[in-house]
């Protein structure tokens, strides 16, 4: 299956850069930290989303679909990334947004609309039924034939794209750290890891369901691994919550390193890494790779 070619100029920073992070808190624990800067792949297609979309785009093209449909909340990067992918690769796009419409649109949804996406809104109860056949049939009646990309890009093709990430890392390392919402990135990274490395996913939502979700995604892909774990200690109140202690960490990290972390995912992961480092979770001499984006 060949990838569709963009019909508009699209410059992607792929493979994404690998940068060393000098942080005295990690250094004090004897750890070396590398940042995999997937956040720099493209403003509208940060690497995590690009990895999940690239093989889905190829599958949509191979199936002769002209429309992509995806799901997400009002601040979903998946919505924006799918809109951008449709714009650059010549697909119509539909975003099914959880919740009520608010005018004016927030900047993310406004950008998605600017890129040509049609937005439709469903209440939380119907959104929870988004994988049910009856709900999907209604969407096909309303929007015509389309290729469905699940929330978070969490399907076999999304896992396949994320499995390519470890192969881009040329420096020696021991552990890859990723932020986890649907678990797709962790599932793929676990599949792509070389022998002797491990991965840890930092849950951005409350609850202990990700281990099952990651396992299910790996099974859908056709390969399960035992080289990953899920940490559920640092959701900071739940998805999209921004308690003062998380915002304080984000501000401090920006002041230290000149990098503004995403509060929904990346800041929680980095705060968790720093906390675990302070507890002596990893042996001195361990090299960590933290994936941003």
URZI-V749591 format. One record per backbone hydrogen bond with DSSP energy under -0.5 kcal/mol. NH is the residue of the N-H (numbers start at 1). CO is the residue of the C=O. E is the energy in kcal/mol with one decimal. If there is no record, write none. Layout:
BEGIN
nh=NH co=CO e=E
nh=NH co=CO e=E
END
This chain:
BEGIN
nh=7 co=88 e=-2.6
nh=8 co=88 e=-1.2
nh=12 co=10 e=-0.6
nh=13 co=41 e=-2.2
nh=14 co=12 e=-1.8
nh=19 co=35 e=-2.5
nh=21 co=33 e=-2.7
nh=22 co=20 e=-0.6
nh=23 co=21 e=-0.9
nh=26 co=23 e=-0.6
nh=27 co=23 e=-2.6
nh=28 co=24 e=-2.2
nh=29 co=25 e=-0.6
nh=29 co=26 e=-0.5
nh=30 co=27 e=-1.8
nh=31 co=26 e=-2.5
nh=32 co=286 e=-2.2
nh=33 co=21 e=-0.6
nh=34 co=288 e=-2.7
nh=35 co=19 e=-3.8
nh=36 co=34 e=-0.5
nh=36 co=290 e=-2.7
nh=37 co=17 e=-2.7
nh=37 co=35 e=-0.9
nh=38 co=36 e=-2.1
nh=38 co=292 e=-1.0
nh=39 co=292 e=-0.7
nh=40 co=37 e=-1.7
nh=41 co=38 e=-1.6
nh=47 co=38 e=-3.8
nh=48 co=293 e=-0.8
nh=49 co=46 e=-1.5
nh=49 co=293 e=-0.5
nh=50 co=46 e=-2.1
nh=51 co=47 e=-3.3
nh=52 co=48 e=-1.3
nh=53 co=49 e=-1.9
nh=54 co=50 e=-2.5
nh=55 co=51 e=-0.6
nh=57 co=53 e=-2.9
nh=58 co=54 e=-1.4
nh=59 co=55 e=-2.1
nh=60 co=56 e=-2.5
nh=61 co=57 e=-2.4
nh=62 co=58 e=-2.5
nh=63 co=59 e=-1.8
nh=64 co=61 e=-1.5
nh=65 co=60 e=-2.7
nh=68 co=92 e=-2.9
nh=69 co=147 e=-2.6
nh=70 co=94 e=-2.3
nh=71 co=149 e=-0.6
nh=72 co=96 e=-1.9
nh=76 co=73 e=-1.8
nh=80 co=76 e=-1.4
nh=81 co=77 e=-3.0
nh=82 co=78 e=-2.3
nh=83 co=79 e=-2.0
nh=84 co=80 e=-2.5
nh=85 co=81 e=-2.7
nh=86 co=82 e=-2.6
nh=87 co=83 e=-2.2
nh=88 co=84 e=-2.4
nh=89 co=85 e=-2.4
nh=90 co=86 e=-1.2
nh=91 co=86 e=-1.6
nh=92 co=66 e=-3.2
nh=94 co=68 e=-2.3
nh=95 co=118 e=-2.8
nh=96 co=70 e=-2.9
nh=96 co=94 e=-0.5
nh=97 co=95 e=-0.8
nh=97 co=120 e=-3.3
nh=98 co=72 e=-2.1
nh=99 co=122 e=-3.2
nh=110 co=106 e=-2.8
nh=111 co=107 e=-2.1
nh=112 co=108 e=-2.1
nh=113 co=109 e=-2.6
nh=114 co=110 e=-2.2
nh=115 co=111 e=-1.7
nh=116 co=113 e=-1.8
nh=117 co=112 e=-2.2
nh=118 co=93 e=-2.5
nh=119 co=117 e=-0.5
nh=120 co=95 e=-2.5
nh=122 co=97 e=-2.3
nh=127 co=123 e=-2.4
nh=128 co=124 e=-1.9
nh=129 co=125 e=-0.6
nh=129 co=126 e=-0.9
nh=130 co=127 e=-1.7
nh=132 co=129 e=-2.0
nh=136 co=132 e=-2.2
nh=137 co=133 e=-2.5
nh=138 co=134 e=-1.8
nh=139 co=135 e=-1.8
nh=140 co=136 e=-2.0
nh=141 co=137 e=-2.3
nh=142 co=138 e=-2.0
nh=143 co=139 e=-3.0
nh=144 co=140 e=-2.0
nh=147 co=67 e=-2.9
nh=148 co=146 e=-0.5
nh=149 co=69 e=-2.9
nh=150 co=148 e=-0.6
nh=152 co=71 e=-0.6
nh=153 co=150 e=-2.6
nh=154 co=151 e=-1.2
nh=155 co=153 e=-1.7
nh=159 co=155 e=-2.6
nh=160 co=156 e=-2.2
nh=161 co=157 e=-1.8
nh=162 co=158 e=-2.0
nh=163 co=159 e=-2.1
nh=164 co=161 e=-1.1
nh=165 co=162 e=-1.5
nh=168 co=165 e=-2.1
nh=169 co=166 e=-1.5
nh=170 co=168 e=-0.8
nh=174 co=287 e=-2.6
nh=175 co=287 e=-1.8
nh=176 co=198 e=-2.3
nh=177 co=289 e=-3.6
nh=178 co=200 e=-2.3
nh=180 co=202 e=-2.7
nh=187 co=183 e=-2.4
nh=188 co=184 e=-2.4
nh=189 co=185 e=-2.9
nh=190 co=186 e=-2.5
nh=191 co=187 e=-1.4
nh=192 co=188 e=-2.2
nh=193 co=189 e=-1.2
nh=197 co=194 e=-1.6
nh=198 co=174 e=-1.9
nh=199 co=227 e=-2.2
nh=200 co=176 e=-2.4
nh=201 co=229 e=-2.6
nh=202 co=178 e=-2.8
nh=202 co=200 e=-0.5
nh=203 co=201 e=-0.7
nh=203 co=231 e=-2.7
nh=204 co=180 e=-2.5
nh=213 co=209 e=-1.8
nh=214 co=210 e=-3.2
nh=215 co=211 e=-2.1
nh=216 co=212 e=-2.2
nh=217 co=213 e=-2.3
nh=218 co=214 e=-2.3
nh=219 co=215 e=-2.3
nh=220 co=216 e=-2.3
nh=221 co=217 e=-1.9
nh=222 co=218 e=-1.8
nh=223 co=218 e=-2.2
nh=229 co=199 e=-1.6
nh=231 co=201 e=-3.2
nh=232 co=230 e=-0.5
nh=238 co=235 e=-1.6
nh=241 co=238 e=-1.8
nh=243 co=236 e=-0.5
nh=246 co=243 e=-0.9
nh=247 co=243 e=-2.0
nh=248 co=244 e=-2.6
nh=249 co=245 e=-1.7
nh=250 co=246 e=-2.5
nh=251 co=247 e=-2.5
nh=252 co=248 e=-2.5
nh=253 co=249 e=-2.8
nh=254 co=250 e=-2.2
nh=255 co=251 e=-2.3
nh=256 co=252 e=-2.3
nh=257 co=253 e=-2.7
nh=258 co=254 e=-2.5
nh=259 co=253 e=-0.5
nh=261 co=259 e=-0.7
nh=267 co=262 e=-2.9
nh=269 co=265 e=-1.9
nh=270 co=266 e=-2.8
nh=271 co=267 e=-2.5
nh=272 co=268 e=-2.2
nh=273 co=269 e=-2.5
nh=274 co=270 e=-2.5
nh=275 co=271 e=-2.3
nh=276 co=272 e=-2.8
nh=277 co=273 e=-2.6
nh=278 co=274 e=-2.1
nh=279 co=275 e=-1.2
nh=280 co=277 e=-1.3
nh=281 co=276 e=-2.5
nh=285 co=30 e=-3.7
nh=286 co=283 e=-1.7
nh=288 co=32 e=-3.1
nh=288 co=286 e=-0.5
nh=289 co=175 e=-2.6
nh=290 co=34 e=-2.8
nh=291 co=177 e=-2.5
nh=291 co=289 e=-0.5
nh=292 co=36 e=-2.6
nh=292 co=290 e=-0.6
END
